[in-house]
Amino acid sequence: MGVAKLKQNLQDWITQQWVIFFGKKIIPNQNEWLVGPFGKSKGIGQKFITQLADNEQLEICKSQKKKGLIKSINQLNLSNQELDNLSKDVIDFYESTSNYQLDLKVKWNPFFKVFGVLLKILFSNRIEQLNLPMSNNKNSKELKSKILHLVDKRSKELKRTIWLRTFKNSHQVVYSGVYETCTIPNGQTCIKAIFPLPNGNATVILKPSVGKNGELILESSGRKIGDSGFYFLLNDSKGNIWTKFIKSFKDKLVVKSENEGIIAVQTLTLWNLKVLTFIYHIKKLHS
């Protein structure tokens, strides 16, 4: 059995050892659909961006042109009927994400709120990642949303897309994640969101579909490794890569046009019980 790296915070070592004990060792070049950038023992948040650029010999694109989470909605390989039905506003948001402003409301299930508090105390504040609001705020909190493109220094080809979300007033990092598409083993094209953690990451693979009213539906609800879903990955003390698929944790995001804007409702469930709901009010910035 593998051993997590020793020179790090105890709580990080314990969670990583849990992944090793209950997870599975994988060979990266046989699981390219799953693997992604890892964080270091210290400094996630905004530090991760410069670390990733240095590690992969990339640079941050300084162009002021619009930047999207994906280059084109065609990357999702939706059917022609789904593309015809999909809201044009939703398409524009994904292709021009930097042109939009986000406000956030959160609704917690009181039963799970204590776990959120522990997450914040033990991990989130320290590693600058997954800083979830703990109060069911009636008024939206404005987020500063920034799309960063990391490009090859010579060719300027886009290699990595990072979505950094911070609270506008406190500048606290809510999420710092790498976004890309991937093809899971059954041939389905999915969106992959990679959130760096110490010596590893949390990866959410979301299967896209289009609802009857033109909404984009992204779901991570698989049953086994190889499906859409939530994965922990880590690099142990000998350089081996391990993953743990969290079958009981599911994520559903519905993005739709509403009242001359866009609303995204994200619901997280554990053991089929609702944990919390994020409600994003998304408005296009006027130049």
N, C-alpha and C positions, 0 to 999 in steps of 0.2 A: 504493500500500500504506500502511496505517496505521502509526503510531508510538506505542509505549507511552509513558506519562507519564515524563518524565525525572527529576523530583525524587523519587527513591526508591532503595531498596537495589538494588545492581547485579544480584544474583541474582534479585530480583523482576522487574526490567526485562527480563532475558534470557528468563525463562520466559514473560512476557507477550508479548514479541516473537515467541517461538516459536508461541504460539497464533495471533497475527496472520498469520504467514508460512504456517502449515500449515492454518489454520482458515478460517472463512467469516464475512463480515460479515452481520449480520441486522438486521431492522427490528423493534424490540421489540413494537409493537402488532400485528404479524402473527405473533408467536411468544410469546404470553402464557403458553402451557403450559410454556415453558422459562425465561423470565426470572424473576429474583428479586433480593433485596437483595444489594448489593455491600459489601465491606469498604473501609475507607480505607487509605491508605498506611501509617499507623501505628495500632497498637492494634486487635487483633481480640479474641479471648478474651471476657472479660466486658465489656470496654469497648464492644464492638460492640452490646451490648444497649441501652445508653443512647443510643448514636449512632443506632441504628435508630429508637428511640422518638422522639428529637428530630427526625430527618429526616422522619418520617411523621406527626408531631404526634399521637403516641400516648402512653399511659401504661401502666405495669406494673400489672396487676390485683393488688390486695393481699388479695383474698378468700382465705380458708383452705379453701374448698371444693375437692373433688377436681378435678384438672386432667388431661386426657388429651392424647395426641398428636393425636387426632382427636376431634371431638364425638361421633360415632356411627360404628359399624362400617358402617352403611348408606351412608356416603360413598364406600365402595370399590366400590359397585355390583356386588357379587357376586351370583351366581345364587341363587335360593331354596334349591336343593339344597346349594350351598356354604355358605350361611348356616346351614342346619340342621346340617351336618356340623362346622362350625367350633367348636373348643373354647370353651366359655363362659369358661374362665379366660383364654384368649388375648384374647377380646373385652374382658373386664374390664380387662386390662392396657392395651390401647390406648385405652380410654375413660377410665381412671382411673390413668394412668401415675404420677402423683405419690404414689399410695398404695403404691408398690413400691420395694424395695431391690434393687440390682444388685451382684453380684460378677463379676469378669472374670478369665478365663484366656486366655493368648495362646500360639499355637503357630506359630512361624516356619518356613518353608522356608529352611534355611541358605544356599542359593544367593542368595536375595533379601535376606537380612538386612543386607548391606552397603548396599543402597539405602535401607533403613529408617534406618540410622545416618546416612547423608548427609541424608535428609529432616529428621531431628531436628536435626542440626547447622546446616544451611543455612536452615531455615524454621521448624520446629515450635516450638522453644524461644523464638524471637524473636517470632513472631506469635501465640503462645498458641492454637494450633489444630493438630489432628491429631497430638497427642502420644502416639504409639503406644508401649506397653511394648516394650523390646528383648530381654527375656529370656523364655525359655519357662518361665514361672512354674508350679511344681507346685501352689502354694497360690494361691487366688483373691485378687485385690486388690479391696477394697471400694470401690465408686464412690459418690460423692454425686450423686444424680440429682435434677435440679430442672426442673420444667416451669414456664415463664413465659408468661403470656398478656399480650399487648399489646393494649389495647382503645382504641377511640375515646374521647377525653376527654369528649365530651358524651353520646353515645348509649350508651357502655359496650359497644358491639358488639365482639366478638372479631375482630381483624384479623390478628394474627400469633401463632404458637405457636413457642416456642423451647425446645429440649431442651439443657440445659447439663449436661455430665457431667465431674466432676473426681475425681481420686483423693482419697479421704477423708483420708489421712494427710498428703500433701504439698500438697493443694489445687491441684495442677497441672491445668490444663484439658486434658482428653482431646479432647472434641468440644464445639463450640458451633455449633448448627445450627438453621435455621428449617425447620419441617415443615408440609407442607400436601398436599392432593391436587391432581391436575391431570388434564386429559384430553388425551392425546397425539393427533396427527393422525388415527390410525386409529379413534378413538372409545373406546379403552380408558382406563378410569380407573386412575390409578397414584398411589403415594405419592411425593412429591418431597421430598428432603432437600437443603437448601442450606447449604453450609459457606462462610462468607465468607472471602475471601482479599484481600490488598492489591489494590485497584482492580478486584476481580472476585469470583468464587466458583467452587467446585467443586460441581456439582449432580449428584446421583444420582437417577435416575428408576427406580422399582421397580414392576414389574408384579405384582399380587397373584393368588394362586390358593390353593385349599385342598386339602391332601393327604388321602389315604384314612383317615388316623388322626386327622383333625381339626386338623392343624397348618396354620398360616398360612405360605405360601411367598411370599417377595418376591424377585423376580429382576430384575437389570439385565443383559440379555443381547442387546440389539438389534444390528443390523448397519449402521444408517445414522442420520443426523440425522432425528429424528421418532420414533425407536423408544425403548423403555426403554434405559437405559444411563448411562454416565458422561460428563459434559460439563464442560469448562472454559469460563467466560465472563469477559470483561473489558471494561472501558471504556477506550478509548485516549485519547490526548492531545487529540483533537478531539471527544470525546463519542460516537464511534461504538462500537457493541456488536459484539463478535466472539465466536464460539464454536468450540471444537474438540471433536469427538466422538471419544472414545477407544474404538474398536471392540475392541481387544485386551484391555481391562480389563473384567472382569465381577465381579459381586457377587451372592451368593445368601445369603439369610437365611431360616432355618427356625425358627419359634417354636412350641413345643409344650408341652402339659401333661405333667408328669412328677414323680412322688413328692411329691404335694401342693404342687408349685411349678411354675415355668415354666423351661424351658431354651431359650435362643436360640443357635443356631450360625450364625455368619456366616463365609462362605468367600470370600476374594478371590483371583481368578486373573488371570494375565497371560500372553497367548499360550498359553492352555489349561494353564498350569502353576500349581499352587497356590502362592500367595505367603504367605499366613498365614490362620490361623483364629482367630476370636474365639469364646469360649464364655462366655455370660452365664448365671449362675444367678440367677434372679429370684424374690424372695419378697415376699409381701404383708405390709405393716406392720400390726401390731395396735394399734388405738387404745386 
